[in-house]
Every structure is written in structure tokens, then in C-alpha cells.
Amino acid sequence: MALLEQDIKRVKGLGFLLNRGTEEFSGRIITENGILTAKQMQCLSEAAEKFGNGNITFTSRLTVELPGISYDNIDPFIDYVAGAGMVTGGTGSKVRPVVSCKGTTCVFGLYDTQALAKEIHQRFYVEYHDVVLPHKFKIAVGGCPNNCVKPDLNDLGIVGQRVPKLDAGKCRGCKKCGVADACPMAAAAVTGETLSIDAERCNNCGRCDGKCPFGALETEETLYKVYVGGRWGKQVRIGSALNKLFTREEVLDVVEKAILLFKSKGESGERFGQTVDRLGIAKVEKMLISDNLLKRKEEILEIETVGGAKC
């Protein structure tokens, strides 16, 4: 039986993408931060053999795809993986599965990235699942300025920050300065008899924390830098950094406000970066700092939106 276009479109909405040159599909399994239990991995191995072509692949956003699934096997496949607590999806003009780096365990991570990403996933992937946007909306959570997960190339990216706090009165002017030696940005240096920090060079990576034995430099609590409007692909746009560092509670509000802004101001088929460029970053930043979008949340979510994502 030849597949109809309407059938292909229907199952794409369920997370099944047509394999090129065939009438078979790749089933996309949603993960939270790329984490799967051993039992879930076993289930996927069994499902790949039972319903697919025996292979398991991974996407750049840490979701899992099982290729070679026939149209008739899609519903049985969904039921099978549901037995291990897994769901398919991750397509369409919606908030996409959230991706995070390994900051939870990485020695350079400034906070528990996977915990924050899991909270964002629940609030804005799961709870916003029926909210149609002008295009896909990708979120990345990075643990430090190493940017391993490329937060500045996502529609919204978060980067952990530790701002150094210098107590010059405690500085001994050591010729061999532990803080200066630890700084990868050459932002810390002893000039004369006192340590100084070049704020323009410093990227708040936190590598200097605890490196002064006399307590001349400590870092503040973890804050969060936010990039908006990034994207990769045929038209690369580096995300615009907002001119404020946010607390954890504030950054969750910024995520929601960015989604509401895109929903209310975006045009069908354009990515968030194009919306940012059309409105101007100064206006966008003002809207994201203000709480007006949150006050209009229910009104904005009622807006009829035509999504433009093709996959």
C-alpha cells in the first residue's frame, strides 16, 4: 500500500520521520538530557530488532532514533517503548527537547545542568507541548563558558557564570599568583603589588575560585547568562547575549518570556533569531526583562499560530 502524504504528515507529528528512498520511518525517542536507564536501553535494543532494522542512532540534541520502522508498526512501537516509560515526539513548530552539557559531573561545570534542563523540559517541552509556535524553538543549557553544547547557537541558550569578587585588602601581591596562573583568559594579573581583574577579558568561568590561599578572591553564587536568537544550519546566527546575569528563578522566567515573545511577535516560518533581528535586540531585551509578557500569558497562548517547521 502506497503511503499517502497525509499519513506521512500525521506520523511526523508523533515523532516518526520518513527514511529517504523508502516507506519506512525513524522513530524519535525523547530523552531528558540524553539520559536513559539501563532498562530503557535494553528496551530500545529489543524494539530495534522487533520493529526496526536493528540499528539505534542518536541526534545532535541527544534524542534517540530507531530507523527502519514500517508504517504498520508505528503504533505497536509506541506501545512497546511506553512500557519502559519512553515517548516519541520532538518534531514540529514547538519547543523542542531540551539539551544540556555534562556540567552535572564535569569538573568545569558550575552547577547541575541536567537538573536545570530537566526542569525546563518539564515546564516548557511537556507542559507547552500543545503550544504551536511560528517555528521550532531549541533550548540549550551549558554549565560554563566552554560552551560545549553551543548555547549561543540555539534559539535560547543558558551559560553558567561565576563572577569573581576581589578583596584587594587581603591580596599579598605574590610574585607567583595562583589566581593569575589559573585564569585561562589572562584576565587576572598582579600589577604593582595588587591583583586586578580585567572585566572585559573575564568570562566568569570560575576557574579562579579558591586559588588564593589568603582569600583575596572568591566567586559569587552561580548566575546565568542568556543568549537569544541563535541558530545553525544554512543561515548561522550567533545568539545575542542579554546584558544581565540572572538567578535560577529569573532564568526560568526568561525562558518562558522568550517563548511567549516568539508566539506573540514571530511570523509564521521565521526562526526566533529573525524575530529578534526584525524587532531589534534592544526592544527584545526590554521585553524579556519586563514581566508584561507573563501578565499576558493566557492571552498570548490563545493566539492562533501557523507553524512553519518542516521537520
Secondary structure by P-SEA (a helix, b strand, c coil): ccccaaaaaaaaaacccccccccbbbbbbbbccccccaaaaaaaaaaaacccccbbbbccccccccccccccaaaaaaaaaaaabbbbbcccccccbbbbcccccccccccaaaaaaaaaaaaccccccccccccbbbbbbbcccccccccccccbbbbbbbbbbbcccccccccccccccccccccccccccbbbbccccccccccccccccccccccccbbbbbbcccccccccccbbbccccccaaaaaaaaaaaaaaaaccccccccaaaaaaaacaaaaaaaaaccccccaaaaaaaccccccccc
